[in-house]
Amino acid sequence: MDKLEQIGHLLIAALAKARELNDLELGAKAKQKIKELMKITKENSRKIETLTNVTAENGKLDKATVDSALDRILAAMKSVDEELDVLLAKARK
């Protein structure tokens, strides 16, 4: 699985986990943050798709720049995924 596929998978997983958290009995402040997370995740998904298309079409970004950015994005998404796992584990107890 390449980096973009991994990021896409993590974005989808984050959305599913955020939706599950949103269905739980949480305070208004927590629900608002979850909605913000879902919005940001959806926006990032669209941006990743656009980046993929633009990079393939015009080739203005060199491979090293793209790879470096994707590495940082992937690390951030893994961190988000881990945080959501922790929250869900606590919520399910």
Residue pairs with C-beta under 8 A, 6 or more apart in sequence:
1 9
3 67
3 70
3 71
3 74
4 48
4 52
4 70
6 74
6 77
7 48
7 70
7 73
7 74
7 77
8 45
8 48
10 74
10 77
10 78
10 80
10 81
11 41
11 44
11 45
11 48
11 77
12 45
13 81
13 84
14 37
14 41
14 77
14 80
14 81
14 84
15 38
15 41
15 42
15 45
17 81
17 84
17 85
17 87
17 88
18 34
18 37
18 38
18 41
18 84
19 38
20 88
21 30
21 34
21 84
21 87
21 88
21 91
22 31
22 34
22 35
22 38
24 91
26 34
26 91
37 80
48 73
55 61
55 66
